[in-house]
Amino acid sequence: MTSTTHAAPLIPGPKGVPFLGSMFDLRRSTLDTFTRARRDHGDIVRFVAGPPGLRSVFHAVFSPEGSQRVLASEAANFRKDHPFYEEVRQSFGNGLLTSQDADYLRQRRIVQPLFTKRRVDGYAGAVASEAQAVADRWRSAPGGAVDLVGEMNRLALRTVSRILFGTDVEAAVATVHRCFPVINKYVVRRGFAPRNLPRHWPTPANRKAAAATAELNAVCDRIAAGRRAAGAPGDGAGADLLSLLTRAGTAEDGGLDATEIREQVLVFLLAGHETTATSLAFTLHLLARHPAEQALVREEIDAVLAGRDPEAADLDRLPRLTMALKEAMRLYPAAPVVSRRGVAATEIDGYRIPDGADVIVSPWVTHRHPDLWEDPERFDPLRFTPEREAARHRYAWFPFGGGPRACIGQHFSMLESVLAAAVLLRSYELTAVDRDVPLTAGITLQATGPARVRLRALG
């Protein structure tokens, strides 16, 4: 809906401190600041941060109806022109996460067939194998305890690298593990700063990030070039994604050139390991904190698997585990904040959002909205029974985004998370050592402290 002739009320928001507004609060904890803002000011909030002349103004939309407008029903009016996405684009390329308009539509048509259910289900064996390797390694864990944050990050990285690169997995894992944190920190700092120095200036931060980006690009290009030189293998259900990308496309769309292949690979690495690692780590940590629920989940796993390795069909046979995963994704959405920039002025929830405004929606806040979720901080997997899911607004829970830019890999993420958790929970009883895990909002939700659990081997 475009702007109307009647006068819309002024959008409320926190005053913060004189001259600087909410700058310090947002730097201290973006997620806590957004949560307080919804509580104190409602579902549409205007933020001002920074000194005059370097001031950032943006609008937060916290209601499910408003989130649906931004992401889906008026998606064409809310574009990825936000400075944050431009920084992601500069570091990771113009892949599916950042591309727009004709570029995005072409890429989506080319890449979509690589993420069909049949294709993704073909990776179940690789997921189970990587998870079993972790379970075997945990038997010699020092002190019988592990940090789920680091462990699930490594597991998800190895899994997505194996699916992307096949037998070249080892060549990629070490580079990604070393370079991604450097680039992520750099992107987040620049993406939300009111002003930035040019990237080509030889500052220490620019040079460090440029070196990490160059190393990451080089390993992707080297593996892709080797794959092309060796000739593409078959395209069976379990063929690695890099092989499929080299042959993707139609006569109408053409294929992907070497740069486009690298950019898609980088997006898959970014979105395919950090997000799943977060979901897995917090699912296991919450179950470790709730032993009665963990026992029910394990009872289901043992009854379904009966000692065998999990397979793709088990995703539908493990509803209790899937509900626990969805509840963990409610409390700890891997993409806690989603940014857009409005084109035309529009009215949402009775307030006028001006043209050209920066707008955010926040799964983190909406997933905790007390009008949508009773006792929202409580871990309760039964919120996700089919009946209760059907009764809720579509955008009360949207960890994968929504609308035409919804995550293309959501089935893969669910498959990987459920099957890997099943392997680990059938092997160990987990007891939480750390109760609370400090967090920050980066490109994805980031734990800034450990989520340790004590292990008791089963069987």
DOVO-105920 format. One line per field, with one value per residue (C-alpha): residue number from 1; y, z, x. Coordinates in Angstrom, 1 decimal, padded with zeros to 4 digits. Example, Ala and Ser with C-alpha at 12.3 -4.5 7.8 and 13.67 -1.06 7.14 Angstrom:
% DOVO-105920
num <- [1	2]
v <- [-004.5	-001.1]
w <- [007.8	007.1]
u <- [012.3	013.7]
***
This chain:
% DOVO-105920
num <- [1	2	3	4	5	6	7	8	9	10	11	12	13	14	15	16	17	18	19	20	21	22	23	24	25	26	27	28	29	30	31	32	33	34	35	36	37	38	39	40	41	42	43	44	45	46	47	48	49	50	51	52	53	54	55	56	57	58	59	60	61	62	63	64	65	66	67	68	69	70	71	72	73	74	75	76	77	78	79	80	81	82	83	84	85	86	87	88	89	90	91	92	93	94	95	96	97	98	99	100	101	102	103	104	105	106	107	108	109	110	111	112	113	114	115	116	117	118	119	120	121	122	123	124	125	126	127	128	129	130	131	132	133	134	135	136	137	138	139	140	141	142	143	144	145	146	147	148	149	150	151	152	153	154	155	156	157	158	159	160	161	162	163	164	165	166	167	168	169	170	171	172	173	174	175	176	177	178	179	180	181	182	183	184	185	186	187	188	189	190	191	192	193	194	195	196	197	198	199	200	201	202	203	204	205	206	207	208	209	210	211	212	213	214	215	216	217	218	219	220	221	222	223	224	225	226	227	228	229	230	231	232	233	234	235	236	237	238	239	240	241	242	243	244	245	246	247	248	249	250	251	252	253	254	255	256	257	258	259	260	261	262	263	264	265	266	267	268	269	270	271	272	273	274	275	276	277	278	279	280	281	282	283	284	285	286	287	288	289	290	291	292	293	294	295	296	297	298	299	300	301	302	303	304	305	306	307	308	309	310	311	312	313	314	315	316	317	318	319	320	321	322	323	324	325	326	327	328	329	330	331	332	333	334	335	336	337	338	339	340	341	342	343	344	345	346	347	348	349	350	351	352	353	354	355	356	357	358	359	360	361	362	363	364	365	366	367	368	369	370	371	372	373	374	375	376	377	378	379	380	381	382	383	384	385	386	387	388	389	390	391	392	393	394	395	396	397	398	399	400	401	402	403	404	405	406	407	408	409	410	411	412	413	414	415	416	417	418	419	420	421	422	423	424	425	426	427	428	429	430	431	432	433	434	435	436	437	438	439	440	441	442	443	444	445	446	447	448	449	450	451	452	453	454	455	456	457	458	459]
v <- [000.0	003.3	006.4	007.7	011.2	011.0	011.9	008.8	009.1	009.7	006.5	006.1	005.1	005.2	008.6	007.2	009.7	013.3	013.8	010.0	008.5	004.7	004.2	002.9	000.6	-000.9	-001.4	-003.0	-005.4	-005.0	-007.9	-006.7	-003.1	-004.4	-006.5	-003.6	-001.3	-003.6	-003.8	-000.1	001.3	-001.4	-003.2	-000.3	001.5	004.3	004.3	007.1	006.4	008.4	012.1	014.8	014.5	010.8	009.7	006.5	006.4	003.1	001.6	-001.8	-003.9	-006.5	-007.7	-010.9	-008.9	-006.2	-008.8	-010.4	-007.1	-006.4	-009.9	-011.2	-009.2	-006.0	-007.5	-005.5	-002.3	-003.5	-004.2	-005.5	-002.0	-001.7	-000.8	-004.1	-006.1	-004.0	-004.9	-008.6	-008.3	-006.7	-009.5	-012.6	-011.6	-011.2	-014.6	-015.6	-013.9	-010.4	-010.3	-008.5	-008.1	-009.9	-011.2	-012.8	-014.3	-015.9	-017.3	-018.7	-020.5	-022.0	-023.0	-024.1	-027.6	-028.3	-028.0	-030.2	-032.5	-035.5	-033.9	-032.8	-036.2	-037.7	-036.0	-037.8	-040.4	-037.6	-035.9	-039.1	-040.0	-036.7	-036.7	-040.2	-039.1	-036.4	-039.0	-041.3	-038.4	-037.4	-040.7	-039.2	-035.7	-034.2	-034.3	-035.9	-032.5	-030.5	-027.0	-027.3	-024.0	-025.0	-028.6	-027.9	-025.2	-027.7	-030.4	-028.1	-026.7	-030.2	-031.3	-028.4	-028.5	-032.2	-031.7	-028.7	-030.1	-033.8	-035.4	-031.9	-031.2	-031.0	-028.3	-026.0	-026.6	-025.1	-022.0	-021.3	-021.9	-019.4	-016.7	-016.5	-015.0	-012.3	-011.4	-011.6	-009.2	-006.8	-006.9	-006.3	-003.4	-001.7	-002.6	-000.8	002.1	005.5	006.2	004.0	004.5	003.2	-000.5	000.1	002.3	000.3	000.4	-002.7	-003.8	-003.4	-005.3	-008.1	-008.5	-008.3	-011.0	-013.3	-012.7	-013.3	-016.6	-017.8	-016.9	-018.6	-022.0	-021.9	-021.0	-023.7	-026.5	-025.4	-025.2	-028.6	-030.0	-028.5	-029.9	-033.4	-033.5	-033.5	-036.7	-038.0	-036.1	-038.7	-037.7	-037.5	-035.6	-032.7	-029.2	-027.8	-030.5	-029.6	-025.9	-026.3	-027.8	-025.8	-023.7	-023.9	-022.6	-019.6	-018.7	-019.9	-021.3	-019.8	-018.5	-019.0	-015.9	-016.7	-020.3	-019.0	-016.5	-019.1	-021.4	-018.7	-018.0	-021.7	-021.9	-018.8	-019.7	-023.5	-023.8	-020.9	-021.1	-024.9	-024.8	-022.4	-024.4	-027.6	-026.2	-024.6	-027.6	-029.9	-027.3	-026.8	-030.5	-030.8	-028.2	-030.1	-033.7	-034.9	-033.6	-035.1	-038.5	-038.3	-037.3	-040.1	-042.6	-041.6	-041.8	-045.3	-046.6	-045.2	-046.0	-049.2	-049.0	-048.2	-044.9	-042.3	-041.7	-038.9	-040.6	-040.4	-036.6	-037.3	-040.2	-038.0	-035.4	-034.9	-034.1	-031.9	-030.0	-029.5	-028.2	-025.7	-024.5	-024.0	-022.0	-019.9	-019.0	-018.7	-017.9	-018.1	-014.9	-012.8	-009.5	-009.0	-005.7	-004.0	-000.5	000.8	002.3	004.1	005.3	002.8	002.3	-000.6	-001.2	002.3	004.1	005.7	004.3	007.1	006.4	005.5	004.3	001.5	-001.1	-004.2	-007.2	-009.4	-013.0	-012.7	-010.3	-011.6	-015.1	-013.7	-011.6	-012.2	-011.7	-014.7	-017.0	-017.7	-017.5	-016.8	-017.5	-021.0	-024.0	-025.9	-028.1	-028.8	-025.3	-027.0	-029.7	-029.6	-028.2	-025.4	-024.5	-024.3	-022.0	-019.4	-016.5	-017.6	-015.0	-015.7	-018.1	-017.3	-018.5	-019.0	-015.6	-015.6	-014.4	-014.6	-014.3	-017.2	-019.4	-021.8	-024.3	-024.7	-028.3	-029.1	-027.3	-029.2	-032.5	-031.9	-030.7	-033.5	-036.3	-035.0	-034.5	-038.0	-039.5	-037.6	-038.1	-041.8	-041.9	-039.6	-038.3	-034.5	-032.5	-028.7	-027.2	-023.6	-022.4	-019.1	-018.5	-014.9	-013.8	-011.1	-010.4	-010.6	-011.7	-014.6	-015.1	-015.6	-017.2	-015.2	-017.7	-021.5	-023.8	-026.7	-030.0	-033.1	-036.4	-039.8	-042.4	-044.7	-048.3]
w <- [000.0	-001.0	001.2	001.8	002.2	005.9	008.4	009.8	013.4	014.1	014.5	018.1	019.1	021.8	022.5	023.5	024.6	023.4	019.9	019.6	020.0	020.3	018.9	022.2	022.9	019.4	019.6	023.1	022.1	018.9	019.8	023.4	022.1	019.5	022.1	024.5	021.7	020.8	024.5	025.1	021.7	019.8	016.5	014.4	015.9	014.5	015.5	015.3	015.9	015.5	015.7	013.4	009.9	010.5	011.6	010.7	010.7	010.2	010.9	012.6	011.8	014.5	013.8	011.7	009.4	008.9	008.3	005.6	003.9	003.8	002.8	000.7	-000.3	-001.0	-001.6	-004.8	-002.7	-000.2	-001.9	-000.9	-001.4	002.3	002.9	004.8	001.7	-000.4	002.0	001.8	-002.0	-002.0	000.0	-001.1	-004.6	-006.4	-005.7	-004.7	-001.3	-002.7	-006.4	-007.5	-010.4	-013.6	-012.1	-009.2	-011.4	-013.8	-010.9	-009.2	-012.3	-012.9	-009.3	-008.2	-009.8	-007.6	-004.5	-005.3	-002.6	-004.5	-005.1	-001.5	-000.1	-001.9	000.5	003.6	003.6	003.6	006.5	008.6	007.8	009.0	012.1	013.0	012.6	015.2	017.5	017.2	018.0	021.0	022.7	023.4	024.3	027.1	030.4	028.7	027.6	024.4	023.3	020.9	019.3	017.9	017.3	015.3	013.3	012.3	011.6	009.4	007.6	006.8	005.7	003.3	002.0	001.2	-000.5	-002.5	-003.3	-003.0	-002.6	-002.4	001.0	002.9	000.6	001.4	005.1	006.6	004.4	005.1	008.9	008.9	006.5	007.2	010.7	009.4	006.6	008.7	011.3	008.6	006.8	009.9	011.1	007.7	007.0	010.0	010.2	009.1	007.0	005.8	004.4	000.8	000.7	-001.4	001.2	002.8	006.4	008.6	008.5	004.8	004.1	006.5	005.0	001.4	002.1	003.6	000.6	-001.9	-000.2	-000.1	-003.7	-004.8	-003.2	-004.7	-008.1	-007.9	-007.0	-009.7	-012.4	-011.4	-011.7	-015.2	-016.3	-015.0	-016.7	-014.9	-013.2	-013.4	-012.1	-009.8	-006.7	-004.6	-007.1	-005.5	-006.1	-007.7	-010.5	-010.9	-011.0	-013.8	-016.0	-014.7	-016.9	-020.0	-023.6	-022.6	-019.4	-020.4	-017.8	-015.0	-015.8	-013.5	-011.4	-011.0	-010.0	-007.3	-006.1	-005.7	-003.9	-001.5	-000.7	-000.2	002.2	004.1	004.3	004.4	007.4	009.8	009.9	010.3	012.8	014.9	014.7	015.6	018.5	020.2	019.6	021.4	024.1	024.8	025.0	027.3	029.6	029.5	030.2	030.2	026.6	025.6	026.9	024.8	021.7	022.2	022.7	019.3	017.7	019.1	018.0	014.5	013.7	015.7	015.4	011.7	010.1	009.5	005.9	004.2	004.8	008.5	008.4	008.5	011.0	013.7	014.6	018.2	017.2	014.4	016.9	019.2	016.3	015.2	018.8	019.0	015.7	017.2	020.2	018.3	014.6	012.6	010.7	013.6	011.6	007.9	006.3	003.3	001.8	000.8	-002.6	-002.3	000.8	002.3	005.4	007.7	010.9	010.7	010.3	007.2	006.3	004.1	000.7	000.7	004.3	005.7	007.2	009.2	010.2	013.1	013.5	016.9	018.2	016.4	017.6	021.2	020.7	023.7	021.6	019.5	021.9	025.5	027.9	024.9	026.6	027.6	025.6	024.5	021.4	021.6	020.2	016.8	016.7	013.2	014.8	016.6	013.6	011.3	013.8	013.8	011.4	008.6	009.7	013.5	012.7	009.8	010.4	006.6	005.7	003.3	000.1	-003.2	-001.4	001.0	001.6	-001.2	001.1	003.8	003.1	003.2	006.5	008.1	006.7	007.9	011.3	012.1	010.8	012.5	015.8	015.6	015.2	018.1	020.5	019.9	020.9	023.9	026.8	027.0	030.2	030.0	031.7	030.5	031.0	029.2	026.0	025.1	021.6	019.0	015.7	012.8	009.3	011.2	014.9	016.6	020.0	021.7	024.4	024.8	025.0	026.7	027.5	029.4	027.5	028.7	026.0	025.3	024.1]
u <- [000.0	001.5	001.2	-002.3	-003.7	-004.5	-001.8	-000.1	001.1	004.8	006.8	007.9	011.4	014.1	015.7	019.0	021.6	021.9	023.5	024.2	020.8	020.8	024.4	025.9	022.9	023.1	026.8	026.5	023.8	021.7	019.4	018.7	018.1	015.6	013.8	013.5	012.3	009.4	008.4	008.6	007.4	005.5	005.8	007.1	010.1	012.3	016.0	018.4	022.1	025.3	026.2	024.7	026.2	027.1	023.7	022.0	018.1	016.2	012.9	012.3	009.2	008.4	004.9	004.3	001.9	004.6	007.3	005.2	004.7	008.4	009.6	006.7	003.6	005.5	008.9	009.5	009.3	011.9	015.2	018.7	020.1	020.9	024.6	025.0	024.3	026.6	029.4	028.5	028.4	031.9	033.4	031.5	030.4	027.0	025.6	022.1	022.3	023.0	022.0	018.9	016.5	017.4	020.7	018.9	016.1	018.6	020.7	017.7	016.5	019.9	020.6	017.1	017.3	020.4	018.2	015.2	014.2	015.4	018.8	019.2	018.0	021.0	023.3	021.9	024.7	027.4	025.6	025.4	029.0	030.4	028.2	029.4	033.0	032.3	030.6	033.7	036.1	034.1	035.0	038.4	037.2	039.4	037.5	034.5	033.2	033.0	032.0	029.1	029.7	033.1	032.1	029.0	030.8	033.4	030.8	028.6	031.7	033.0	029.5	028.8	032.4	032.1	028.8	030.2	033.6	033.4	036.8	038.5	036.9	040.2	041.6	038.7	038.0	041.1	041.0	037.3	037.8	040.7	039.3	035.5	035.8	038.1	035.7	032.6	033.9	035.0	031.6	029.6	031.7	031.5	027.9	026.5	029.0	027.7	030.8	033.7	037.1	037.5	038.4	041.4	043.1	045.9	044.6	045.4	041.8	041.4	044.6	043.8	040.3	041.6	044.2	041.5	039.2	041.9	042.9	039.3	038.7	041.9	041.0	037.5	038.9	041.7	039.2	036.8	039.5	040.7	037.2	036.7	040.1	039.3	035.9	032.6	031.5	028.0	025.0	023.5	021.6	024.8	027.0	028.8	027.4	030.5	030.3	026.6	027.3	029.8	027.0	024.0	021.8	019.7	020.1	017.9	019.8	023.3	025.7	027.6	031.1	034.1	033.4	029.7	030.5	032.9	030.3	027.7	030.1	031.0	027.3	026.7	029.7	028.5	024.8	025.3	027.6	027.2	023.4	023.2	025.9	024.0	020.8	022.5	024.5	021.5	019.3	021.8	022.5	018.8	018.2	021.2	019.5	016.2	017.0	013.3	012.9	016.2	015.1	011.9	013.8	016.3	013.5	012.1	015.5	016.2	012.8	013.1	016.8	017.1	020.9	021.1	022.4	019.7	018.5	016.6	013.2	013.8	013.2	009.5	009.9	011.5	008.8	009.8	013.4	012.2	010.0	012.9	015.0	012.2	011.9	015.7	015.4	012.7	014.8	018.1	017.3	020.5	019.6	018.3	018.0	017.1	017.8	016.1	015.8	012.4	011.8	008.4	006.7	004.3	002.1	002.7	000.6	-000.7	002.6	004.1	007.5	009.1	010.6	014.3	014.1	016.3	014.1	014.8	012.7	013.9	013.1	014.8	012.2	009.2	010.0	009.8	006.7	004.4	001.3	002.4	004.2	003.1	006.0	008.3	011.7	010.7	011.9	008.8	009.0	005.3	004.7	005.5	002.8	001.2	-002.0	-000.3	001.8	-001.3	-003.0	-000.2	000.5	002.9	005.4	005.3	008.2	010.5	014.1	014.6	013.2	010.2	008.7	010.6	014.0	013.4	016.4	016.9	018.7	016.1	015.3	019.0	019.5	016.6	017.8	021.4	020.3	017.9	020.1	023.3	021.5	020.0	023.5	025.0	022.0	021.8	025.5	025.6	023.6	024.4	024.4	024.9	027.9	027.2	023.6	023.7	025.6	026.6	025.5	026.0	024.4	026.9	026.1	024.5	023.9	027.2	028.0	030.7	031.3	031.2	028.2	029.9	028.2	029.4	029.2	028.1	028.6	025.6	025.7]
***
